[in-house]
Amino acid sequence: MQIYDCFAPFYDLEYGHKDDDIDFYLDLAEKVKGPVLELGYGTGRIGQLVAGLGKDVLGIDNSVEMLKIARQNISGTKEEGKIRFYCGDMRYFALKQKFSLIIIPFRSFLHNLTLSDQSAALNSIKKHLIPGGILALDIFVPIYSVISRLEWDDEITPDELAESDCQISIKVHVTHEPENQILNISNTYIGQNGSKTVCTMRYRYIFRYEMEALLQAAGFQDIQVWGGFDRQPYNFSSGIAVFTAKNEKN
Ligand SMILES: C[S@@+](CC[C@H](N)C(=O)[O-])C[C@H]1O[C@@H](n2cnc3c(N)ncnc32)[C@H](O)[C@@H]1O
């Protein structure tokens, strides 16, 4: 059982309408030749649109339940023949194929919880990029007003969801381990009839120069960082950092 197996039935409801990052990833995909690999594929929010450009996409995710929904989402669509799935771990995958673009949208990289997880993922990625191939990912930036706290609650109301008439509300409880740079997130999904499903996940947040150092240590070149998906200059208060980096050319 992987962490997102629990989130899977609610994922599209909570994030299916997130669209701020779409143009950024589609623009990169449009510019490269050959297939695109998405790590932490989820239910296909981005990968399906990449396939819609006519690109062959491989989606890797370690959650069987997320990939089940991803398959349902493309069933009968024109993208169906363009996407393949592989249930695997971004830290340890080994494929014969190489890619000109590997993307990790929506902070999936932060599910690598230790330095060795982060390094293993970047080393696996590098092995699967063609010379000069591009890695693109985004992470949230741990702004001080958020990480000055050790514990907090939040709520997502039905009108913030993809279908506002679904009558599900989400209570979020977060605990923070500053010494480990870990946020423990617990979402309680409350249905109209009062039913409750509790799902938990952990993120290890990463600072801007920490991410750059990780990429450099893994041998990536031409590392670029932006403060958002319009490629605006990096700005700590934007709450987001978007990275691209290249595999060395032979
Ligand atoms: C925040 S979701 C992002 C999904 C999708 N990329 C999107 O943008 O909507 C994170 C995804 O990463 C997957 N994931 C987490 N850790 C992983 C790992 N070690 N290897 C592969 N997938 C992982 C989860 O199962 C989940 O589907």
PDBQT file of the ligand as one rigid body, heavy atoms in Angstrom, charges set to zero:
ROOT
HETATM    1  C1  LIG A 301       1.079  15.525  -5.855  1.00  0.00    +0.000 C 
HETATM    2  S1  LIG A 301       0.819  14.084  -6.804  1.00  0.00    +0.000 S 
HETATM    3  C2  LIG A 301       1.190  14.711  -8.444  1.00  0.00    +0.000 C 
HETATM    4  C3  LIG A 301       0.437  13.956  -9.523  1.00  0.00    +0.000 C 
HETATM    5  C4  LIG A 301       0.579  14.571 -10.920  1.00  0.00    +0.000 C 
HETATM    6  N1  LIG A 301       1.950  14.650 -11.352  1.00  0.00    +0.000 N 
HETATM    7  C5  LIG A 301      -0.037  15.959 -10.990  1.00  0.00    +0.000 C 
HETATM    8  O1  LIG A 301       0.686  16.893 -11.308  1.00  0.00    +0.000 OA
HETATM    9  O2  LIG A 301      -1.245  16.101 -10.728  1.00  0.00    +0.000 OA
HETATM   10  C6  LIG A 301       2.243  13.112  -6.386  1.00  0.00    +0.000 C 
HETATM   11  C7  LIG A 301       2.317  11.770  -7.100  1.00  0.00    +0.000 C 
HETATM   12  O3  LIG A 301       3.620  11.209  -6.889  1.00  0.00    +0.000 OA
HETATM   13  C8  LIG A 301       3.491   9.814  -6.639  1.00  0.00    +0.000 C 
HETATM   14  N2  LIG A 301       4.683   9.379  -5.916  1.00  0.00    +0.000 N 
HETATM   15  C9  LIG A 301       5.048   9.684  -4.639  1.00  0.00    +0.000 A 
HETATM   16  N3  LIG A 301       6.227   9.115  -4.340  1.00  0.00    +0.000 NA
HETATM   17  C10 LIG A 301       6.611   8.434  -5.464  1.00  0.00    +0.000 A 
HETATM   18  C11 LIG A 301       7.752   7.645  -5.784  1.00  0.00    +0.000 A 
HETATM   19  N4  LIG A 301       8.739   7.438  -4.896  1.00  0.00    +0.000 N 
HETATM   20  N5  LIG A 301       7.830   7.101  -7.015  1.00  0.00    +0.000 NA
HETATM   21  C12 LIG A 301       6.829   7.294  -7.916  1.00  0.00    +0.000 A 
HETATM   22  N6  LIG A 301       5.730   8.025  -7.666  1.00  0.00    +0.000 NA
HETATM   23  C13 LIG A 301       5.629   8.592  -6.457  1.00  0.00    +0.000 A 
HETATM   24  C14 LIG A 301       2.200   9.701  -5.869  1.00  0.00    +0.000 C 
HETATM   25  O4  LIG A 301       1.670   8.392  -5.900  1.00  0.00    +0.000 OA
HETATM   26  C15 LIG A 301       1.317  10.738  -6.584  1.00  0.00    +0.000 C 
HETATM   27  O5  LIG A 301       0.596  10.166  -7.631  1.00  0.00    +0.000 OA
ENDROOT
TORSDOF 0
